[in-house]
Amino acid sequence: MGLIKPHGGELKIRLAPEAKRKALLDQAKGLPQLAVDERTVSDIEMFGIGGYSPLEGFVGIKDYASIVEKMHLANGLPWTIPITLRVSQEESKRLKEGKSIALKDSQGTLLALLEVQEVFSGNKENEAAKVYKTIDRSHPSVDFLFQSGDVIVAGPLQVLELPNQSEFPKNRLTPEQTRKIFSERGWQRVVGFQTRNPIHRAHEYIQKCAMEIVDGLFLHPLVGKTKDDDVPAEIRMKSYETIVEKYYRKERVVLGVLPAPMRYGGPREAILHAIMRKNYGCSHFIVGRDHAGVGKFYGSFDAQKIFDEFDPKILEITPLFFDYTFYCKACGNMASLKTCPHDPDQHVTLSGTKVREMLRAGELPPPEFSRAEVAQILIESMRVPSAKAS
């Protein structure tokens, strides 16, 4: 049987081979230079390692239109959020179709060469309304979209330098590496878990429920660009390492990091998150309540319902849906709305606001809500005013 195949059948790794790197670096010296934002830096890393397979670079006009309108690439393969490079009208004057440009980060580090195949415009209002279900600029990705340039540049990438490699080096596993690890462990059925938050007891519960039907868990927190008020990635990683060390069978868990940026795209991002984990070798993917949501833009279970719009034989990765979970005092264990018959006053639940208030005061939330070790890490992080979001 073996591991599930990557999306589209093979990994499209765009990291330039070492033998070609010097020639490409020399070529870059004579090319127009373009500085890219932090989100695009994360996208470049994902292209480099094959995490965005079957994409080989920023999408062209046919794929862009098909993704926005139909949630599929032009060839019919599922893909739900267009991965684009937008530039200003002024910057676009330096670009010519058929020529390449050099992409740099804000520090001037050369990251990739982009072969410009197409330069076109995309309707921002339509993209926002279709992809994010709103044109309200309080949605972080809608605001980012409207602040971005009006011109879209498309073409394949040759990645020369993978960014951010000093961050979480032992966990910065590529799809090639995770597939090798899973195979060496004899895993064929692997469940992926997406998170941008510390793990609470509810997360632990659904992960362990899923582990009962697969060979192993790929705990895969996102460490690309997130909102400034999200818990910093280094703090989250401490909580994951602690929880795995103390409460999981370590031989049944792989802890990696996902370099992709967070787009807060709710239902559409749930599909994209599943596709990326398929590329890493996951056969199953956990989708809980309000997956990839932000604010009140999406219904609690919209990210589960959207899977009904895709042919499971083409999407291939199997979603595992979980209801709202909590500790029930009457049941005496973790439960969900599907399994617990008791009144809500028996459920141990806390709002995010309440949890933050407790942590800032140095107070541990109830053990039924959060492991004390995780809460202590968060309490200590709040005492350090210089902690920055990643």
C-alpha positions in Angstrom: 0.0 0.0 0.0 2.6 2.6 1.0 2.1 6.3 1.8 -0.4 8.4 0.0 1.0 10.1 -3.1 1.6 13.8 -3.2 -1.1 16.1 -4.6 -0.9 15.7 -8.4 1.2 12.5 -8.1 4.7 13.8 -7.4 6.5 16.4 -5.2 7.5 19.5 -7.2 10.6 20.6 -5.3 11.8 24.0 -6.6 15.0 24.2 -4.5 17.8 24.6 -7.1 20.3 21.7 -7.1 23.7 22.7 -5.6 25.4 22.1 -9.0 23.3 24.8 -10.6 23.3 27.3 -7.7 26.5 29.2 -8.6 25.4 29.8 -12.1 22.0 31.0 -11.0 23.5 33.3 -8.4 25.7 34.8 -11.2 22.6 35.1 -13.4 20.8 37.0 -10.6 23.4 39.8 -10.5 22.1 41.1 -13.9 18.4 40.8 -13.1 15.8 43.2 -11.8 15.6 42.9 -8.0 12.3 42.7 -6.1 11.9 42.8 -2.4 9.1 40.7 -1.1 7.0 40.7 2.1 7.2 38.2 5.0 4.2 36.2 3.7 5.8 35.8 0.3 9.0 34.7 2.0 7.0 31.9 3.6 5.5 31.0 0.2 8.9 30.8 -1.4 10.0 28.3 1.3 6.9 26.2 0.6 7.6 26.1 -3.1 11.3 25.2 -2.5 10.5 22.1 -0.4 7.6 20.9 -2.5 4.9 21.8 0.1 2.8 23.5 -2.5 2.9 20.6 -5.0 1.8 20.4 -7.8 2.5 24.2 -8.1 5.9 25.1 -9.3 5.5 28.8 -8.7 3.0 31.7 -8.4 -0.2 30.9 -10.3 -1.0 32.2 -13.8 -4.2 33.7 -15.0 -6.0 30.5 -15.9 -5.3 28.8 -12.6 -6.0 32.0 -10.7 -9.4 32.4 -12.2 -10.2 28.7 -11.8 -9.1 28.7 -8.1 -11.1 31.8 -7.2 -14.3 30.7 -9.0 -14.2 26.9 -8.8 -11.7 26.0 -6.1 -9.8 23.9 -8.5 -6.8 24.4 -10.8 -7.4 24.7 -14.5 -6.6 21.0 -14.9 -9.3 20.0 -12.4 -7.1 19.3 -9.4 -8.5 20.7 -6.1 -6.8 24.0 -4.9 -8.7 26.6 -3.0 -6.5 29.7 -2.3 -4.5 31.3 -5.1 -0.8 31.6 -4.3 0.1 34.9 -6.0 2.8 37.5 -6.1 1.4 41.0 -6.4 3.4 44.0 -7.2 2.7 47.7 -7.8 2.1 49.3 -11.2 5.4 51.0 -10.8 7.3 47.8 -10.0 5.5 46.0 -12.9 7.2 48.3 -15.4 10.5 46.6 -14.8 9.1 43.2 -15.6 8.9 41.5 -19.0 7.3 38.2 -19.8 9.9 35.6 -20.7 12.5 37.2 -18.5 13.5 36.4 -14.9 13.6 38.6 -11.8 15.4 38.0 -8.5 13.4 37.9 -5.3 14.9 39.1 -2.1 13.7 39.4 1.5 13.6 42.6 3.5 17.2 42.2 4.6 18.4 41.9 1.0 19.0 38.1 1.0 18.6 36.6 -2.4 16.0 33.9 -2.1 14.8 32.9 -5.6 14.6 33.5 -9.3 11.2 33.9 -10.9 10.7 33.3 -14.6 8.0 35.8 -15.5 5.5 34.0 -17.7 2.5 36.2 -17.2 1.7 39.7 -15.8 -2.0 40.3 -15.3 -4.6 42.0 -13.1 -7.0 40.3 -10.7 -10.1 41.8 -9.2 -9.4 42.2 -5.5 -13.0 42.6 -4.5 -14.0 39.4 -6.3 -11.0 37.5 -4.9 -11.8 38.6 -1.4 -15.5 37.8 -1.7 -15.0 34.4 -3.2 -11.9 33.2 -1.3 -12.5 34.8 2.2 -16.3 35.2 1.9 -16.0 38.9 2.8 -14.6 42.2 1.6 -14.4 43.5 5.2 -10.9 44.8 5.9 -11.0 43.7 9.5 -10.3 40.2 8.1 -6.4 40.1 8.1 -6.0 38.5 4.7 -8.6 40.8 3.1 -6.7 43.8 4.5 -3.4 42.3 3.2 -4.9 41.7 -0.2 -6.2 45.3 -0.5 -2.8 46.7 0.6 -1.0 44.6 -2.0 -0.2 45.7 -5.5 -2.7 45.6 -8.3 -0.5 43.6 -10.7 0.0 39.8 -10.4 3.2 38.2 -11.6 3.2 34.5 -12.4 5.8 31.9 -13.2 7.9 29.1 -11.9 10.6 29.6 -9.2 14.1 28.4 -8.8 14.7 28.7 -5.0 18.3 29.5 -4.2 18.1 29.9 -0.4 15.5 28.5 2.0 14.7 31.2 4.5 14.4 30.9 8.3 16.4 27.7 8.5 17.8 28.8 11.9 14.3 28.6 13.4 13.3 25.2 14.8 16.0 23.4 12.8 15.3 19.9 14.1 11.6 20.3 13.4 11.9 22.0 10.0 11.2 18.8 8.1 10.5 18.8 4.4 7.9 16.6 2.7 10.7 14.4 1.5 12.0 14.0 5.0 8.7 13.3 6.7 7.8 10.7 4.0 11.1 9.0 4.7 10.5 9.1 8.5 7.0 7.7 8.1 8.2 4.9 5.8 11.1 4.0 8.1 8.6 3.7 11.0 6.4 1.5 8.9 3.5 4.0 8.9 1.0 4.0 6.0 -1.9 5.8 7.7 -0.8 9.1 9.2 -3.0 11.8 10.6 -2.0 15.4 10.4 -2.9 18.1 12.9 -2.8 21.8 12.0 -2.4 24.3 14.8 -1.4 27.9 15.4 -2.3 27.8 19.1 -1.0 26.0 22.2 -2.5 22.6 22.7 -5.3 22.4 25.2 -7.0 19.3 26.6 -9.6 19.4 23.8 -6.9 19.3 21.1 -5.1 16.5 22.9 -8.4 14.6 23.1 -9.2 14.8 19.4 -5.6 14.0 18.4 -5.6 10.8 20.6 -9.0 9.8 19.3 -7.6 10.1 15.7 -4.5 8.1 16.7 -6.6 5.1 17.5 -7.4 4.5 13.8 -4.0 5.4 12.2 -0.3 4.4 12.6 0.9 7.8 13.8 0.3 11.5 14.4 2.1 14.3 12.5 1.8 17.2 14.8 2.4 20.1 12.4 2.1 23.6 13.8 2.2 26.5 11.4 5.1 28.8 12.0 4.9 31.1 9.0 3.5 34.6 9.2 0.5 34.9 11.6 -1.4 37.8 13.2 0.6 39.9 15.6 -1.6 38.9 18.5 -1.3 35.2 18.0 0.9 33.3 20.5 4.5 33.5 19.2 5.8 30.4 17.4 8.7 29.7 19.8 6.3 29.7 22.8 3.9 27.3 21.0 6.7 25.0 20.1 7.8 24.8 23.8 4.2 23.7 24.7 4.1 21.1 21.9 7.5 19.6 22.9 6.4 19.5 26.6 3.1 17.8 25.9 4.6 15.2 23.6 7.3 14.4 26.0 5.0 13.8 29.0 1.6 12.7 27.6 2.2 10.9 24.2 3.9 7.8 23.0 6.8 9.4 21.3 7.3 6.6 18.8 3.8 7.4 17.5 4.3 11.1 17.0 6.4 13.3 14.7 6.6 17.0 15.5 7.4 19.2 12.6 6.7 22.8 11.6 4.8 24.1 8.6 6.5 27.2 7.1 3.4 28.4 5.3 1.8 31.7 6.2 -1.6 31.7 8.0 -4.3 33.1 5.7 -7.3 32.8 8.1 -9.3 31.5 5.2 -11.7 29.3 7.1 -13.3 26.6 4.9 -11.0 27.2 1.9 -7.9 27.2 4.0 -9.0 23.9 5.6 -8.8 22.3 2.2 -5.4 23.9 1.5 -4.2 22.7 4.9 -5.3 19.2 4.0 -3.6 19.3 0.6 -0.3 20.5 2.1 -0.4 17.6 4.7 -1.1 15.2 1.9 2.2 16.4 0.4 4.0 15.7 3.7 2.6 12.1 3.6 -0.6 12.3 5.7 -3.5 10.1 4.7 -5.8 11.7 7.2 -6.4 15.2 8.4 -8.1 16.5 11.6 -10.7 19.3 11.0 -12.2 20.6 14.2 -14.5 23.4 15.1 -13.8 26.8 13.4 -10.7 25.5 11.5 -8.6 28.4 10.2 -11.2 30.8 11.3 -10.9 34.4 12.5 -13.4 36.7 14.1 -17.0 35.9 13.2 -16.4 35.4 9.4 -17.2 31.7 9.3 -19.6 29.3 10.8 -18.2 26.9 13.4 -18.4 23.9 11.1 -18.1 25.5 7.6 -14.6 24.1 7.3 -16.0 20.6 7.6 -19.0 21.1 5.3 -16.7 22.3 2.4 -15.2 18.9 2.0 -18.6 17.7 0.6 -17.9 19.9 -2.4 -14.8 17.9 -3.5 -14.5 14.4 -5.0 -12.9 12.3 -2.3 -11.3 10.1 -4.9 -9.4 13.2 -6.3 -8.7 14.9 -3.0 -7.7 11.5 -1.6 -6.7 12.7 1.9 -9.4 11.7 4.4 -10.8 14.4 6.7 -11.6 13.5 10.3 -14.3 15.7 11.7 -14.6 16.5 15.4 -17.3 18.4 17.2 -16.8 20.9 20.0 -15.0 19.1 22.8 -14.7 19.7 26.6 -14.3 18.0 30.0 -17.7 17.0 31.4 -17.8 16.7 35.2 -20.8 14.4 35.1 -19.1 12.0 32.5 -15.8 12.3 34.4 -13.9 12.6 31.2 -13.3 14.5 27.9 -16.4 14.4 25.7 -18.1 16.2 22.8 -21.6 17.4 21.9 -21.9 14.1 20.0 -21.3 11.9 23.1 -22.2 13.9 26.2 -25.8 13.9 27.4 -25.3 16.4 30.2 -26.3 20.0 30.7 -23.7 22.7 29.8 -23.2 23.6 33.4 -21.4 20.3 33.8 -18.9 21.3 31.1 -15.5 22.9 31.9 -15.2 25.6 29.3 -13.5 28.9 29.3 -13.5 31.8 26.8 -10.2 32.9 25.2 -10.5 36.2 27.0 -10.9 34.5 30.4 -8.0 32.2 29.8 -5.7 35.2 28.9 -6.8 37.0 32.0 -6.0 34.0 34.2 -2.6 33.5 32.6 -1.6 37.2 32.9 -2.5 37.0 36.6 -0.2 34.0 36.9 -3.3 31.8 37.6 -3.4 28.2 36.2 -6.6 27.4 34.3 -8.4 24.2 35.5 -6.5 21.0 34.7 -9.5 19.8 32.8 -9.0 22.7 30.4 -5.2 22.8 30.1 -2.2 20.8 31.2 -0.5 22.7 33.9 2.9 22.4 32.1 1.4 24.2 29.0 -0.2 26.9 31.1 3.0 27.5 33.0 4.9 28.1 29.7 2.3 30.6 28.7 2.4 32.4 32.0 6.1 32.7 31.8 5.9 34.0 28.3 3.5 36.8 29.3 6.1 38.0 31.8 8.5 38.8 29.0 7.2 42.0 27.3 9.7 41.7 24.4 8.2 38.4 23.1 7.4 38.9 19.4 4.9 37.1 17.2 6.4 35.0 14.5 
